[in-house]
């Protein structure tokens, strides 16, 4: 039903032969003028598709979310408890739900939920079975101030990098400020494994880069992964096959798609990681067509896409991945039938702009989760070709006998020894099931 609705709306807006080209790449947008009725239809379509796509991940059968109530008693499992806690309207309600159901806590991780409360944030940590606790920490800073710090950090350490920026250490002070605001007061509740559920601009900050008062970065202390929302965790875990033997890889290589540059380093990257898999297929340059992903994607444990990703902050479902034949839009990813342990977007570029709010990142993750994969590894900024190739080789090396977050953390520490600046080692994050 969901797929039919998408097709009908897209056909109504675009027509049988029409082509809509909405592009936001590295913050530079192509503005296309269109008749008002077409614009109105597109706006309505975007709202309908977004509502369906972002809700259906919770329940594939009827697109529903369980209502939140402080009187909820004896929930069936920990995942349901997490959903209720995340959606509770007040801290008092969260505590009541937790006390009624504390006996079902059985995890070995912390879920770190950041939510806006008036003009501030509060942090809810749902603790593990060792202390069976539930805590809320109020972040006494305005949302705008935190967003400005994140923008400043990205300006200094991530975006539009130059040799001068790479030599500068200004980013370190911002890293400490963000730690003191977002993490310090809640760190006493943290365990080795942390699952972060961010809010808006916080989607663009890898928590691994924050450093404590002693100058130690969080990547040196914790295994950190992310969730589009805490309630998605149970769906990710149900999809996890824990199999990691078969690799299907795509790399853009020397192929030039439209105005985008080629990625010659991706060919060596695929060769390097392929040695860790007994069964593999790789498609490079002009051979990496979307048809192959549709036909073969469901037969492999790991999908590795070394290509450009274009994130559209205005219309997240029109964000896309670049293949040799065309761009694969996010709304099309929902139609894939995957059974993958992991999807890696190793050269994905984020179209970061002033109005970025994280919806485009959440949309891409949710699309792949709905399509059948429990975890997505993707980047938060334009990546270094050489450093990424080395990081991916180290990541898959460690993944042979480690879980995903441990493998990524060890790979990042490996790259830090050679390239200390976070621009090189920190762009990649894991979203979904950490196992």
C-alpha positions as CSV (number, residue, x, y, z in Angstrom):
1,X,0.0,0.0,0.0
2,X,2.8,2.4,1.0
3,X,4.6,1.9,-2.3
4,X,1.4,2.4,-4.4
5,X,0.7,5.7,-2.6
6,X,4.2,6.9,-3.4
7,X,4.0,6.0,-7.0
8,X,0.5,7.6,-7.4
9,X,1.7,10.9,-5.8
10,X,4.9,11.1,-7.7
11,X,3.2,10.4,-11.0
12,X,0.5,13.1,-10.2
13,X,3.2,15.7,-9.4
14,X,5.7,14.9,-12.1
15,X,3.5,13.5,-14.9
16,X,4.3,10.4,-17.0
17,X,7.4,11.9,-18.6
18,X,8.3,14.7,-16.2
19,X,11.6,15.0,-14.4
20,X,12.0,16.9,-11.2
21,X,15.6,17.9,-10.3
22,X,15.9,19.3,-6.8
23,X,19.5,19.4,-5.7
24,X,21.2,20.6,-2.6
25,X,24.9,19.8,-2.7
26,X,27.3,21.2,-0.2
27,X,24.8,24.0,0.6
28,X,24.5,25.2,-3.0
29,X,21.0,24.8,-4.3
30,X,19.6,24.8,-7.8
31,X,16.3,26.7,-7.7
32,X,13.7,25.6,-10.2
33,X,10.8,27.8,-11.0
34,X,7.5,26.0,-11.5
35,X,3.7,26.8,-11.7
36,X,2.0,27.5,-8.4
37,X,-0.3,24.4,-8.7
38,X,2.7,22.1,-9.3
39,X,4.4,23.6,-6.3
40,X,1.3,23.2,-4.2
41,X,0.9,19.5,-5.3
42,X,4.6,18.9,-4.6
43,X,4.3,20.4,-1.1
44,X,1.2,18.3,-0.3
45,X,2.9,15.2,-1.7
46,X,6.0,15.8,0.4
47,X,4.0,16.1,3.6
48,X,2.0,12.9,2.9
49,X,5.0,10.9,1.9
50,X,7.0,12.1,4.8
51,X,4.3,11.3,7.3
52,X,3.9,7.8,5.9
53,X,7.6,7.1,5.5
54,X,8.6,8.4,8.9
55,X,5.8,6.6,10.8
56,X,5.7,3.3,8.9
57,X,9.1,2.3,10.4
58,X,7.4,1.8,13.7
59,X,4.9,-0.7,12.5
60,X,5.0,-2.1,9.0
61,X,1.5,-3.6,9.3
62,X,-0.7,-0.6,10.2
63,X,1.7,2.4,10.5
64,X,0.7,2.9,14.2
65,X,2.6,3.9,17.3
66,X,1.4,2.7,20.7
67,X,-0.1,5.5,22.8
68,X,2.0,6.8,25.8
69,X,0.3,6.6,29.2
70,X,1.6,7.1,32.7
71,X,-0.6,4.2,33.8
72,X,1.1,1.7,31.5
73,X,1.7,-1.5,33.6
74,X,3.9,-4.5,32.9
75,X,5.0,-3.8,29.4
76,X,6.1,-7.0,27.6
77,X,9.8,-6.1,26.9
78,X,12.5,-3.5,27.4
79,X,12.1,-2.1,23.9
80,X,8.4,-1.2,24.6
81,X,9.6,0.5,27.8
82,X,12.1,2.5,25.8
83,X,9.4,3.7,23.4
84,X,7.1,4.8,26.3
85,X,9.9,6.6,28.1
86,X,11.0,8.5,25.0
87,X,7.5,9.7,24.2
88,X,6.4,10.5,27.8
89,X,5.3,14.1,28.2
90,X,7.1,14.8,31.5
91,X,9.8,13.6,33.7
92,X,7.2,12.7,36.3
93,X,5.4,10.5,33.8
94,X,8.7,8.9,32.7
95,X,9.6,8.0,36.3
96,X,6.2,6.5,36.9
97,X,6.5,4.3,33.7
98,X,10.0,3.2,34.7
99,X,9.1,2.3,38.2
100,X,6.2,0.2,37.0
101,X,8.4,-1.8,34.6
102,X,11.9,-1.7,36.0
103,X,12.1,-5.5,36.2
104,X,12.3,-5.9,32.4
105,X,15.5,-3.9,32.0
106,X,18.1,-6.4,30.7
107,X,20.5,-4.5,28.5
108,X,24.2,-3.8,28.7
109,X,24.1,-0.3,27.3
110,X,22.9,3.3,28.0
111,X,20.4,5.1,25.8
112,X,21.1,8.8,25.8
113,X,18.0,10.7,24.6
114,X,18.3,14.4,23.9
115,X,14.9,16.2,23.7
116,X,14.0,19.8,23.7
117,X,12.2,21.1,26.8
118,X,10.9,24.7,26.2
119,X,14.0,26.6,25.1
120,X,16.4,24.1,26.7
121,X,17.3,20.4,26.3
122,X,16.9,17.6,28.7
123,X,18.9,14.4,28.6
124,X,17.3,11.2,29.6
125,X,19.5,8.2,30.3
126,X,17.9,4.8,30.4
127,X,20.5,2.8,32.3
128,X,21.5,-0.8,32.1
129,X,20.8,-3.8,34.2
130,X,23.7,-3.3,36.5
131,X,22.1,-0.4,38.3
132,X,18.6,-0.6,36.9
133,X,18.0,3.2,37.0
134,X,16.5,6.0,35.1
135,X,17.8,9.6,35.2
136,X,17.1,13.0,33.6
137,X,19.7,15.8,33.4
138,X,18.6,19.3,32.4
139,X,20.9,21.1,30.0
140,X,20.8,24.7,31.1
141,X,21.6,26.2,27.7
142,X,19.4,27.6,25.0
143,X,19.0,25.5,21.8
144,X,20.2,28.4,19.7
145,X,23.5,28.7,21.7
146,X,24.2,25.0,21.3
147,X,23.4,25.1,17.5
148,X,25.8,28.0,17.1
149,X,28.6,26.0,18.8
150,X,28.0,23.1,16.6
151,X,28.1,25.3,13.5
152,X,31.3,26.9,14.8
153,X,32.8,23.4,15.4
154,X,31.9,22.3,11.9
155,X,33.3,25.5,10.4
156,X,36.6,25.0,12.1
157,X,37.0,21.2,11.9
158,X,34.8,19.7,9.2
159,X,33.5,21.9,6.4
160,X,35.4,23.4,3.5
161,X,38.7,22.4,4.9
162,X,41.9,24.2,4.0
163,X,45.6,23.6,5.0
164,X,45.3,26.5,7.4
165,X,42.3,25.0,9.2
166,X,44.0,21.6,9.5
167,X,47.0,23.3,11.2
168,X,44.7,25.2,13.7
169,X,43.7,23.8,17.0
170,X,40.7,26.1,17.7
171,X,38.3,23.2,17.3
172,X,39.6,21.8,20.6
173,X,38.1,24.5,22.7
174,X,34.7,24.1,21.0
175,X,35.0,20.4,21.6
176,X,35.5,20.9,25.3
177,X,32.6,23.4,25.5
178,X,30.3,21.0,23.9
179,X,31.4,18.2,26.3
180,X,30.7,20.5,29.3
181,X,27.3,21.4,28.0
182,X,26.0,18.1,26.6
183,X,27.8,15.3,28.3
184,X,29.6,16.2,31.5
185,X,26.6,16.3,34.0
186,X,25.3,13.0,32.6
187,X,28.6,11.2,32.3
188,X,28.2,9.7,35.8
189,X,25.4,7.6,34.5
190,X,27.2,6.4,31.4
191,X,28.5,2.9,30.6
192,X,31.0,1.7,28.0
193,X,28.3,1.4,25.3
194,X,26.2,4.5,24.6
195,X,23.3,4.8,22.1
196,X,22.6,8.5,21.3
197,X,19.2,9.7,20.1
198,X,20.0,13.3,18.9
199,X,17.8,16.3,18.3
200,X,17.9,18.5,15.2
201,X,21.3,20.1,14.8
202,X,22.8,17.5,17.2
203,X,22.5,15.0,14.3
204,X,25.5,16.8,12.7
205,X,27.8,16.4,15.7
206,X,29.6,13.1,16.2
207,X,29.8,12.8,20.0
208,X,33.1,11.0,19.6
209,X,34.9,14.3,19.0
210,X,33.9,15.9,22.4
211,X,36.8,16.0,24.8
212,X,36.7,16.0,28.6
213,X,38.5,18.3,31.1
214,X,41.6,16.1,30.8
215,X,41.7,16.4,27.0
216,X,40.5,12.8,26.4
217,X,38.0,12.4,23.6
218,X,34.9,10.3,24.0
219,X,36.0,8.0,21.3
220,X,38.8,7.0,23.6
221,X,36.4,6.0,26.4
222,X,33.1,4.8,24.9
223,X,31.5,2.8,22.1
224,X,29.0,5.2,20.6
225,X,26.3,4.7,18.1
226,X,23.1,6.6,17.1
227,X,19.4,6.1,16.7
228,X,16.9,8.1,14.7
229,X,14.8,7.7,17.8
230,X,15.1,5.4,20.8
231,X,11.9,3.5,19.8
232,X,13.5,2.4,16.5
233,X,16.0,0.2,18.3
234,X,13.7,-2.9,18.7
235,X,13.0,-2.9,14.9
236,X,16.7,-2.7,14.1
237,X,17.4,-5.6,16.5
238,X,14.7,-7.7,14.9
239,X,16.2,-7.2,11.5
240,X,19.8,-8.1,12.6
241,X,20.9,-11.4,11.1
242,X,24.4,-11.1,12.7
243,X,25.8,-12.6,9.4
244,X,28.7,-10.8,7.8
245,X,30.2,-13.1,5.2
246,X,28.9,-11.8,1.8
247,X,29.8,-8.4,0.5
248,X,28.1,-6.4,-2.3
249,X,30.2,-3.4,-3.2
250,X,29.8,-0.4,-5.5
251,X,32.4,2.3,-6.2
252,X,32.1,5.3,-8.4
253,X,35.8,5.1,-9.3
254,X,36.9,7.3,-12.2
255,X,33.3,7.6,-13.5
256,X,32.1,11.2,-13.5
257,X,28.4,11.7,-12.8
258,X,27.0,15.0,-13.9
259,X,28.9,17.9,-12.3
260,X,30.2,15.7,-9.5
261,X,33.9,14.7,-9.3
262,X,35.1,11.2,-9.8
263,X,36.3,9.2,-6.8
264,X,39.4,7.3,-8.0
265,X,40.4,6.3,-4.4
266,X,37.2,4.2,-4.0
267,X,38.5,1.5,-6.4
268,X,41.5,0.8,-4.1
269,X,39.1,1.0,-1.1
270,X,36.9,-1.8,-2.5
271,X,39.9,-4.0,-3.3
272,X,41.3,-3.5,0.2
273,X,38.1,-4.5,2.1
274,X,37.2,-7.3,-0.3
275,X,39.9,-9.5,1.1
276,X,38.0,-9.9,4.4
277,X,35.0,-11.6,2.8
278,X,34.9,-15.1,1.4
279,X,32.0,-14.2,-0.9
280,X,31.9,-10.9,-2.7
281,X,30.8,-9.0,-5.8
282,X,32.0,-5.6,-6.8
283,X,30.7,-3.1,-9.4
284,X,32.8,-0.1,-10.4
285,X,32.3,3.0,-12.4
286,X,29.9,2.7,-15.3
287,X,28.9,-0.8,-14.1
288,X,27.5,0.4,-10.8
289,X,23.8,0.6,-11.9
290,X,20.8,0.9,-9.6
291,X,19.3,-2.2,-11.3
292,X,22.0,-4.4,-9.6
293,X,21.1,-3.1,-6.2
294,X,17.5,-3.9,-6.7
295,X,18.2,-7.4,-8.1
296,X,21.0,-8.5,-5.8
297,X,20.8,-6.3,-2.7
298,X,18.7,-8.8,-0.8
299,X,21.2,-11.6,-1.2
300,X,24.2,-10.0,0.6
301,X,25.1,-9.4,4.3
302,X,27.0,-6.2,3.8
303,X,26.3,-3.5,1.2
304,X,29.2,-1.0,0.7
305,X,28.5,2.1,-1.5
306,X,31.5,4.2,-2.2
307,X,29.8,7.1,-4.0
308,X,28.4,10.6,-3.6
309,X,25.4,11.2,-1.4
310,X,23.4,14.4,-1.8
311,X,21.2,15.4,1.1
312,X,18.4,17.7,0.5
313,X,17.6,19.7,3.7
314,X,14.3,21.1,2.2
315,X,12.9,17.8,0.9
316,X,14.6,15.0,2.7
317,X,12.9,12.3,0.7
318,X,14.5,13.7,-2.5
319,X,18.0,13.2,-1.0
320,X,19.9,10.7,-3.2
321,X,22.8,8.4,-3.8
322,X,24.7,8.7,-7.0
323,X,24.9,5.6,-9.3
324,X,26.3,5.5,-12.9
325,X,22.9,5.4,-14.5
326,X,21.0,7.8,-12.3
327,X,20.4,9.1,-8.7
328,X,18.6,6.8,-6.3
329,X,16.2,8.9,-4.2
330,X,15.5,8.2,-0.6
331,X,11.8,7.5,-1.3
332,X,13.0,4.7,-3.7
333,X,15.1,3.1,-1.0
334,X,11.9,2.2,0.9
335,X,11.1,-0.1,-2.0
336,X,14.3,-2.2,-1.6
337,X,14.1,-5.6,0.0
338,X,17.3,-6.0,2.0
339,X,18.5,-8.5,4.5
340,X,21.8,-6.8,5.1
341,X,23.7,-6.8,8.4
342,X,25.2,-3.4,7.5
343,X,24.9,-0.7,4.8
344,X,28.0,1.5,4.5
345,X,27.9,4.8,2.6
346,X,31.6,5.4,2.6
347,X,31.9,8.5,0.4
348,X,28.6,10.1,1.3
349,X,28.6,13.8,1.3
350,X,26.3,15.9,3.5
351,X,24.7,18.9,1.9
352,X,25.0,21.0,5.0
353,X,23.4,24.4,5.0
354,X,22.2,27.1,7.3
355,X,18.7,25.6,7.5
356,X,19.9,22.1,8.2
357,X,17.9,20.4,11.0
358,X,18.8,16.7,10.7
359,X,15.6,15.5,9.0
360,X,17.6,14.5,5.8
361,X,20.0,12.3,7.9
362,X,17.1,10.7,9.8
363,X,15.2,10.1,6.6
364,X,18.1,8.3,4.9
365,X,18.6,6.1,8.0
366,X,15.0,5.3,8.3
367,X,14.7,4.4,4.6
368,X,17.4,1.8,4.9
369,X,16.1,0.4,8.2
370,X,12.6,0.1,6.6
371,X,14.2,-1.6,3.6
372,X,15.6,-4.3,5.8
373,X,19.0,-3.3,7.3
374,X,19.5,-2.8,11.0
375,X,22.5,-0.5,10.8
376,X,23.9,2.3,8.5
377,X,27.4,3.6,8.6
378,X,27.6,7.0,7.0
379,X,29.5,10.3,7.1
380,X,28.6,13.7,8.5
381,X,30.8,15.7,6.2
382,X,32.9,15.5,3.0
383,X,35.5,12.9,3.6
384,X,39.2,12.6,2.7
385,X,39.6,10.0,-0.1
386,X,42.8,8.5,1.3
387,X,41.9,8.6,5.0
388,X,38.5,7.0,4.3
389,X,40.1,4.2,2.4
390,X,42.4,3.4,5.3
391,X,39.6,3.8,7.9
392,X,37.3,1.4,6.0
393,X,40.0,-1.2,5.7
394,X,40.6,-1.0,9.4
395,X,36.9,-1.0,10.2
396,X,36.2,-4.3,8.2
397,X,39.4,-5.9,9.7
398,X,38.1,-5.3,13.2
399,X,34.5,-6.2,12.2
400,X,35.6,-9.8,11.6
401,X,35.4,-10.6,15.4
402,X,34.0,-7.4,16.9
403,X,30.5,-5.8,16.9
404,X,30.0,-2.7,14.7
405,X,30.6,0.0,17.3
406,X,33.7,-1.7,18.7
407,X,35.0,-2.1,15.2
408,X,34.4,1.5,14.2
409,X,35.9,2.9,17.4
410,X,39.1,0.8,17.0
411,X,39.3,1.9,13.3
412,X,39.0,5.5,14.3
413,X,41.7,5.1,17.0
414,X,43.9,3.5,14.4
415,X,43.5,6.5,12.0
416,X,44.0,9.0,14.8
417,X,47.6,7.7,15.2
418,X,48.3,8.9,11.7
419,X,45.8,11.7,11.2
420,X,45.1,13.3,14.5
421,X,42.7,15.9,13.2
422,X,39.0,14.8,13.5
423,X,38.3,15.8,9.9
424,X,40.1,12.6,8.9
425,X,38.9,10.0,11.5
426,X,35.6,11.3,12.9
427,X,33.1,11.8,10.0
428,X,31.6,8.3,10.2
429,X,28.9,7.3,12.6
430,X,26.8,4.2,13.0
431,X,23.0,4.5,13.1
432,X,20.8,1.6,14.3
433,X,21.7,-1.7,16.0
434,X,25.2,-1.6,17.4
435,X,25.7,-5.4,17.4
